[in-house]
Amino acid sequence: MRVALLSTYDERGGAARAALRLHRALPATGVESRMIVQRRFGHAPDVEGPRGGLAGGLAGIAAEWRPRLESLPVRRYPRRGPELFSPAFLPNDVARRIARVAPDVLHLHWTGFGFVHPETLPRLGRPIVWTLHDSWPFTGGCHLPGTCDRYRGSCGACPALGSTDEHDLSRRLFERKRRAWQGLPLRIVAPSRWIADAARSSALFRDQTIDVIPNGIDLTRFHPSDRAAARARLGIDQDVRVILFSALEGVADRNKGFDLLWGALRSPAFQASK
């Protein structure tokens, strides 16, 4: 079996790294895997996609500029919030690239920044598995709806856009998804129970099969080892408390929760436990 994994990036961000780990693990199960990306940061020969900027030629320049171009329709909303909103309006050549690889199954991951738009999926002509790395696949364009649950209906009057118009950009994208995916055979994978429940409650995915499968890790690299030896190897004192926090834009993006961690570290209860 040949599987093609679609991801905007290969080594930038948690979703891309989760997809790349899966891509590297599949051959050990007898599955031929190809990874197709909008922009490539790594050097793996079995990842297909241009490097950004001049190093990637015209395709690389286009890949670097697509996120900026993708944001143009959102700029019409002056009261929008800082959260990422993807209108998915740019044309793409994904169908041609898929046809060249000729996979038996497609596995979509995070495909924002103009890589894939709703009308792309029906043209791919393959069974599709889609792993939800955020909420965009079942919303009208926001990636993190927060307390908003308008995706259970048809979006519109989008808080992320600062909009009160029921027929705004979020409603139009939501309806594009509804039309494009009508009757499309999708198999949805959720890395957590939370996002699975949110997807099941959405108007777009409530009739789809949704399985909870946590992101995998390479157990040859990530496994328990001697704690004292690890501290010595990393130059960490044996008697200090260590807390690791890691996230892409972890401090700037409030969704990553650093403000909660910082507040907890400064709390009297934590200070008293030191």
C-alpha positions as CSV (number, residue, x, y, z in Angstrom):
1,M,0.0,0.0,0.0
2,R,1.2,3.5,-0.8
3,V,0.2,6.4,1.4
4,A,0.7,10.1,0.7
5,L,0.8,12.4,3.8
6,L,-0.1,16.0,3.1
7,S,1.2,18.7,5.5
8,T,2.0,22.4,4.9
9,Y,5.4,21.9,6.5
10,D,7.7,19.0,7.3
11,E,9.7,20.2,10.3
12,R,8.1,23.4,11.5
13,G,5.5,23.2,14.2
14,G,4.1,20.3,16.3
15,A,1.5,19.2,13.7
16,A,4.2,18.9,11.0
17,R,6.6,17.0,13.3
18,A,3.8,14.6,14.2
19,A,3.1,14.0,10.5
20,L,6.8,13.5,9.8
21,R,7.2,11.0,12.7
22,L,4.3,9.0,11.2
23,H,5.8,9.2,7.7
24,R,9.1,7.8,9.0
25,A,7.4,5.0,11.0
26,L,5.1,3.7,8.2
27,P,7.8,1.8,6.2
28,A,8.5,-0.5,9.2
29,T,4.8,-1.7,8.9
30,G,5.2,-2.5,5.2
31,V,3.5,0.7,4.0
32,E,5.2,2.9,1.3
33,S,5.0,6.5,2.5
34,R,5.4,9.8,0.6
35,M,5.1,13.2,2.3
36,I,4.0,16.1,0.2
37,V,4.4,19.6,1.7
38,Q,3.9,23.2,0.6
39,R,7.3,24.2,1.9
40,R,10.2,22.0,3.0
41,F,12.5,22.8,5.9
42,G,14.3,19.5,6.3
43,H,16.5,17.4,4.1
44,A,14.7,14.0,3.9
45,P,14.8,12.8,0.2
46,D,11.3,11.2,0.5
47,V,9.6,14.6,1.4
48,E,8.4,16.3,-1.7
49,G,8.2,20.1,-1.7
50,P,10.3,23.2,-2.4
51,R,12.5,25.0,-0.1
52,G,11.5,28.6,0.7
53,G,12.9,31.6,-1.0
54,L,15.5,31.7,-3.8
55,A,16.8,28.3,-2.8
56,G,13.6,26.7,-4.0
57,G,13.3,28.7,-7.2
58,L,9.9,30.1,-8.3
59,A,8.1,27.4,-6.4
60,G,10.0,28.2,-3.2
61,I,9.3,31.9,-3.5
62,A,5.6,31.2,-4.0
63,A,5.6,28.8,-1.0
64,E,7.1,31.5,1.2
65,W,4.6,34.1,0.1
66,R,1.5,32.0,0.2
67,P,0.8,32.6,4.0
68,R,0.8,36.3,3.4
69,L,-1.4,36.2,0.4
70,E,-3.7,33.8,2.2
71,S,-4.4,36.5,4.8
72,L,-5.5,39.2,2.4
73,P,-9.3,38.5,2.7
74,V,-9.1,38.5,6.5
75,R,-7.6,42.1,6.5
76,R,-11.0,43.4,5.4
77,Y,-12.1,42.9,9.1
78,P,-10.5,45.7,11.1
79,R,-11.9,44.4,14.4
80,R,-10.4,40.9,13.9
81,G,-8.5,39.2,16.8
82,P,-4.9,38.0,16.7
83,E,-5.9,34.4,16.1
84,L,-5.0,32.7,12.9
85,F,-7.9,32.6,10.4
86,S,-7.5,30.7,7.1
87,P,-10.0,31.6,4.2
88,A,-8.5,28.9,1.9
89,F,-9.0,30.8,-1.3
90,L,-5.7,30.4,-3.2
91,P,-5.5,28.1,-6.2
92,N,-3.1,25.1,-5.7
93,D,-1.6,22.3,-7.7
94,V,-2.1,19.6,-5.0
95,A,-4.3,17.4,-7.3
96,R,-1.5,17.3,-9.9
97,R,1.1,16.4,-7.3
98,I,-1.1,13.7,-5.9
99,A,-1.6,12.2,-9.3
100,R,2.1,12.0,-9.9
101,V,2.7,10.1,-6.7
102,A,-0.4,7.8,-7.3
103,P,-1.1,6.8,-3.7
104,D,-3.8,4.4,-2.6
105,V,-4.7,6.5,0.4
106,L,-4.3,10.2,1.4
107,H,-3.6,11.3,4.9
108,L,-4.2,15.0,5.5
109,H,-2.6,16.7,8.5
110,W,-2.3,20.5,9.0
111,T,-2.8,22.0,5.6
112,G,-3.2,25.7,6.3
113,F,-1.5,28.8,4.8
114,G,-3.2,28.2,1.4
115,F,-1.9,24.6,0.9
116,V,-5.3,23.0,0.4
117,H,-8.8,24.5,0.0
118,P,-12.2,22.8,0.3
119,E,-12.7,22.3,-3.4
120,T,-9.4,20.4,-3.6
121,L,-10.6,17.3,-1.7
122,P,-13.2,16.0,-4.2
123,R,-10.7,16.3,-7.0
124,L,-8.1,14.0,-5.4
125,G,-10.0,10.8,-6.2
126,R,-8.6,8.8,-3.2
127,P,-9.9,7.6,0.2
128,I,-9.0,10.4,2.7
129,V,-7.9,10.1,6.3
130,W,-7.7,13.5,8.1
131,T,-5.9,14.0,11.4
132,L,-7.3,17.1,13.2
133,H,-4.3,19.0,14.6
134,D,-6.7,21.9,15.3
135,S,-10.3,22.9,14.7
136,W,-10.1,24.5,11.2
137,P,-11.4,21.4,9.3
138,F,-14.8,21.8,10.9
139,T,-15.1,25.6,11.4
140,G,-15.6,28.6,9.1
141,G,-11.9,29.5,9.1
142,C,-10.7,29.9,12.6
143,H,-8.2,27.3,13.9
144,L,-9.0,27.8,17.6
145,P,-12.6,28.7,18.3
146,G,-12.2,29.1,22.1
147,T,-15.7,29.4,23.6
148,C,-17.4,30.0,20.3
149,D,-19.5,27.0,19.1
150,R,-21.1,28.5,16.0
151,Y,-19.5,25.7,14.0
152,R,-22.3,23.5,15.3
153,G,-24.6,25.4,13.0
154,S,-23.1,27.3,10.0
155,C,-20.7,29.9,11.5
156,G,-21.2,33.6,10.5
157,A,-21.0,36.7,12.8
158,C,-17.5,35.3,13.6
159,P,-15.9,36.5,16.8
160,A,-12.4,35.8,15.5
161,L,-13.1,38.3,12.7
162,G,-14.8,40.7,15.0
163,S,-17.8,40.4,12.7
164,T,-21.6,40.8,13.3
165,D,-22.5,39.9,9.8
166,E,-24.2,36.5,9.5
167,H,-23.0,36.2,5.9
168,D,-19.3,37.1,6.5
169,L,-16.2,35.3,5.4
170,S,-16.7,32.5,8.0
171,R,-20.2,31.7,6.7
172,R,-19.0,31.7,3.1
173,L,-16.1,29.3,3.8
174,F,-18.3,27.1,5.9
175,E,-20.8,26.7,3.1
176,R,-17.9,26.1,0.6
177,K,-16.8,23.2,2.9
178,R,-20.4,21.9,3.2
179,R,-20.9,21.8,-0.6
180,A,-17.4,20.4,-1.5
181,W,-17.5,17.6,1.1
182,Q,-21.1,16.5,0.6
183,G,-20.9,12.7,0.4
184,L,-17.1,12.7,0.4
185,P,-15.8,9.6,2.1
186,L,-13.6,10.9,5.0
187,R,-12.2,9.1,8.0
188,I,-11.4,11.5,10.8
189,V,-8.7,11.0,13.3
190,A,-8.5,13.0,16.5
191,P,-5.4,13.1,18.6
192,S,-7.4,13.8,21.7
193,R,-10.9,13.1,23.1
194,W,-11.5,16.8,23.4
195,I,-11.2,17.6,19.7
196,A,-13.0,14.4,18.8
197,D,-16.0,15.6,20.9
198,A,-15.8,19.1,19.3
199,A,-15.7,17.5,15.8
200,R,-18.7,15.2,16.5
201,S,-20.7,18.2,17.6
202,S,-19.9,20.2,14.4
203,A,-22.4,20.5,11.5
204,L,-19.6,19.4,9.0
205,F,-18.4,16.2,10.7
206,R,-21.2,15.0,12.9
207,D,-22.0,12.2,10.4
208,Q,-18.4,11.2,9.9
209,T,-16.5,8.3,11.5
210,I,-14.1,9.8,14.1
211,D,-11.5,7.8,15.8
212,V,-9.3,8.9,18.7
213,I,-5.6,8.0,18.0
214,P,-2.9,10.0,20.0
215,N,0.1,11.2,18.1
216,G,2.8,8.7,18.0
217,I,6.4,9.1,19.1
218,D,9.7,7.2,18.3
219,L,10.2,4.9,21.3
220,T,13.8,4.3,20.3
221,R,14.5,8.0,21.1
222,F,12.0,8.8,23.8
223,H,12.1,6.3,26.6
224,P,12.9,6.2,30.4
225,S,16.6,6.3,31.3
226,D,18.7,7.0,34.3
227,R,17.8,10.4,35.6
228,A,21.1,11.2,37.3
229,A,23.0,10.2,34.1
230,A,20.7,12.4,32.0
231,R,21.2,15.4,34.2
232,A,25.0,14.9,34.1
233,R,25.0,14.6,30.3
234,L,22.9,17.8,30.0
235,G,24.9,19.7,32.6
236,I,21.9,20.1,35.0
237,D,22.6,20.1,38.7
238,Q,21.3,17.0,40.4
239,D,19.4,18.9,43.2
240,V,17.5,21.5,41.2
241,R,13.9,21.2,40.1
242,V,13.4,21.3,36.3
243,I,10.2,22.1,34.5
244,L,10.2,21.8,30.7
245,F,7.8,23.9,28.6
246,S,8.0,23.6,24.8
247,A,5.7,25.0,22.1
248,L,5.9,26.9,18.8
249,E,5.4,30.5,19.7
250,G,4.7,29.3,23.2
251,V,5.0,32.7,24.9
252,A,3.3,34.8,22.2
253,D,0.4,32.4,21.6
254,R,-2.0,32.5,24.6
255,N,-3.6,29.2,23.5
256,K,-0.3,27.4,24.4
257,G,-0.9,28.3,28.1
258,F,2.4,29.8,29.1
259,D,0.5,32.5,31.1
260,L,-1.1,29.8,33.2
261,L,2.2,28.1,33.8
262,W,3.9,31.4,34.7
263,G,1.1,32.2,37.1
264,A,1.3,28.8,38.7
265,L,5.1,29.1,39.1
266,R,4.7,32.4,40.9
267,S,1.8,31.2,43.1
268,P,2.4,31.0,46.9
269,A,1.6,27.2,46.8
270,F,4.4,26.5,44.4
271,Q,6.8,28.8,46.1
272,A,6.1,27.1,49.4
273,S,6.8,23.7,47.8
274,K,10.3,24.6,46.7
